[in-house]
Structures are given as C-alpha cells and as structure tokens.
Amino acid sequence: MTIQTAFTHIVTSLEPLQGQREAGNIAHIIMEHITGLSKMDRIVYKERALTAAQETQLTAAVNALLTHQPVQYVTGTSWFYGMELKVNPHVLIPRPETEELVEWVVLDVRAAQLSHPRILDIGTGSGAIPVAIKKELPHATVQAVDVSEGALATAKENAALQQLEVTFELIDILSKQAWAHLPVFDIIISNPPYICQRESADMQEQVVAYEPSLALFVPDEDALLFYREIGLMAKEKLRAGGALYFEINEAYGKETAALLESQGYVEVEIKKDLFGKDRMVKGVLK
Ligand SMILES: C[S@@+](CC[C@H](N)C(=O)[O-])C[C@H]1O[C@@H](n2cnc3c(N)ncnc32)[C@H](O)[C@@H]1O
C-alpha cells in the first residue's frame, strides 16, 4: 500500500461516518502520525510504500476510528496553545475555548505587571492550562491539582516534555480537608466538569463514549456544584485583589456570575468564546 492509497483508504472508510471533509482532515492527521512526514512530503513521496509495521498501525487506527474513538486518542496527541500535548482516555481532549481562557489570564497578568504571580489550576486534566500558562509566563509559580491519578500522570508528562516547571498534586477539590493545606494564590483558574447528565443525550457519541465522565459531568440537580465549591475555596486561598477565572457551561453564564457575586466577588465579568457563547467568567476577591 502506498502513501496515496493509504490516505484514500482512510477517507473512504470514514466518509460514511464523518462526511468527506472531516474524513480528509482525520486522514491527514493519521498519515502524519504513521509516516512522520509533513503533508508536503506526503505529496512528494505519495508513491512510497508503507512498511509492514505502518500498515498494521493504519489498520488499528481505522478500526479505532470506526468505533468513534476520537482521533486525538488514536494518535495520543492533541494541540493546545501551540504545543503538542499527550492525551489518553484519562484526560479530556483540550478544547480551543480553553485556549481563550488561558489567553484571558495571560493578558490580565501582563497588564497588571505581576512580577511573580502564584497561579493554581483546578481540575487540570492533561495539564493543558498550567503548561500553557507557565510557557507564556515563565516567572509565574504554577501549581495544578486533579482528583484523577491518570490525569495527573499525563499532566506531569506534558510539563516534563515541554521542560516547564509545574507542581502537581492529587486533591479532591470538593473536600475542604484535602485543599486546606494549599498556600495563597494571586490567580485561581478552573475548567471544571460542567455538563449535566441529561445533556449527554445531545452530545457527540465520541465524547460520551470515550472522554472521561469524571471530567465532563455534574449531577442534573446541581449544575453549579464545582463553581460554588471552588468559589468558596478561593475565598480562603486567593489574596485580596486576587482573581478567579472559570470556563463555564454556555447555558449557565448568568447563573455562574450571580453565584460569584452572591459569594462576595466583585468586578464579575462574563466573556464569550469565538462562537459567541458565554464561556468564561472572572471574579475578583475584595
Ligand atoms: C473539564 S475537565 C478539564 C481538564 C483540563 N483542565 C482542560 O481544560 O482541558 C475537568 C477536570 O476536573 C477533574 N475533576 C473532576 N472532579 C474533581 C474533583 N472533585 N477535584 C479535582 N479535580 C476534579 C477531572 O478529573 C478533569 O480532569
């Protein structure tokens, strides 16, 4: 099988599931992963034969994709803020909306000219947020926590691969005993689980079936669970004037902002993502 026929094989296999355009996008990602060649080199060397090992990889990848496995789990990598990160089913695949949250924090820290900001990320998953922040703000002290051992192992690997110093700790943020020892921070960020169980019926099969439920869902009757608990925690762990940044469920922008105001935060602000949806909230501790 040549590079060209392998590409066509992926597109034809996935087209009924994904449509031609998306099947083509995925085929490029898989071919780059398998051959290590850029798109341009794959065009130049399109008649080159795959090795037996590459053909085996190709078959395994197509079979996984046909079961709706996200392409990022198939290749084991995902791009975030210009970095290629390791991902696996222990971690949420980082989303572009979360890059916007990082951007907000980075711009605010630069504008405030904080010389050595202390920053905490709660529910770090792949470590996308703290790794990106440390890369952009090398003078910051960055700490990150998660309740999942698998996620923390992945996050540590990503920080090490990027040669960035981030401290990670296994903490259940819903348990005050678990976070009581944490120091005080200038900034706390979180993209916590925020999808109600009932919303799963409308979600893409590849997300519900493969991404970790622990990263996605909150009980239907308590959509703001993590925002309320992290809001309370941050009142003890932010310095006066420190800021809390959340990624939010687009359906609960006003409610999340009202919750922070009711907890005593000021300058509460909702930001929309590039799709025009309420996606981030910031509050400042008086
Ligand atoms: C929506 S994911 C966000 C992952 C990553 N920060 C990102 O933006 O791609 C939420 C994360 O919160 C973690 N989590 C869930 N419950 C938690 C808890 N009680 N304490 C700490 N982390 C928790 C999950 O393991 C998951 O990694």
The ligand as a MOL file (V3000), in Angstrom:
LIG
                    3D

  0  0  0     0  0            999 V3000
M  V30 BEGIN CTAB
M  V30 COUNTS 27 29 0 0 0
M  V30 BEGIN ATOM
M  V30 1 C -13.4470 19.5860 32.0820 0
M  V30 2 S -12.0190 18.6920 32.6160 0 CHG=1
M  V30 3 C -10.7760 19.9400 32.3510 0
M  V30 4 C -9.4210 19.4020 32.0120 0
M  V30 5 C -8.4000 20.4700 31.6010 0
M  V30 6 N -8.2660 21.4880 32.6350 0
M  V30 7 C -8.7870 21.1250 30.2920 0
M  V30 8 O -9.2780 22.2750 30.3350 0
M  V30 9 O -8.6150 20.5090 29.2370 0 CHG=-1
M  V30 10 C -12.2670 18.6660 34.3740 0
M  V30 11 C -11.1570 18.0130 35.2070 0
M  V30 12 O -11.5690 18.0860 36.5920 0
M  V30 13 C -11.1530 16.9120 37.2510 0
M  V30 14 N -12.0020 16.7230 38.4310 0
M  V30 15 C -13.2500 16.1840 38.4950 0
M  V30 16 N -13.6850 16.1680 39.7670 0
M  V30 17 C -12.6980 16.7230 40.5190 0
M  V30 18 C -12.5550 16.9620 41.9110 0
M  V30 19 N -13.5240 16.6540 42.7880 0
M  V30 20 N -11.4060 17.5320 42.3480 0
M  V30 21 C -10.4060 17.8480 41.4760 0
M  V30 22 N -10.4830 17.6330 40.1430 0
M  V30 23 C -11.6180 17.0760 39.6710 0
M  V30 24 C -11.3060 15.8180 36.1990 0
M  V30 25 O -10.5300 14.6910 36.5160 0
M  V30 26 C -10.8790 16.5530 34.9240 0
M  V30 27 O -9.5080 16.3520 34.6850 0
M  V30 END ATOM
M  V30 BEGIN BOND
M  V30 1 1 1 2
M  V30 2 1 2 3
M  V30 3 1 2 10
M  V30 4 1 3 4
M  V30 5 1 4 5
M  V30 6 1 5 6
M  V30 7 1 5 7
M  V30 8 2 7 8
M  V30 9 1 7 9
M  V30 10 1 10 11
M  V30 11 1 11 12
M  V30 12 1 11 26
M  V30 13 1 12 13
M  V30 14 1 13 14
M  V30 15 1 13 24
M  V30 16 1 14 15
M  V30 17 1 14 23
M  V30 18 2 15 16
M  V30 19 1 16 17
M  V30 20 1 17 18
M  V30 21 2 17 23
M  V30 22 1 18 19
M  V30 23 2 18 20
M  V30 24 1 20 21
M  V30 25 2 21 22
M  V30 26 1 22 23
M  V30 27 1 24 25
M  V30 28 1 24 26
M  V30 29 1 26 27
M  V30 END BOND
M  V30 END CTAB
M  END
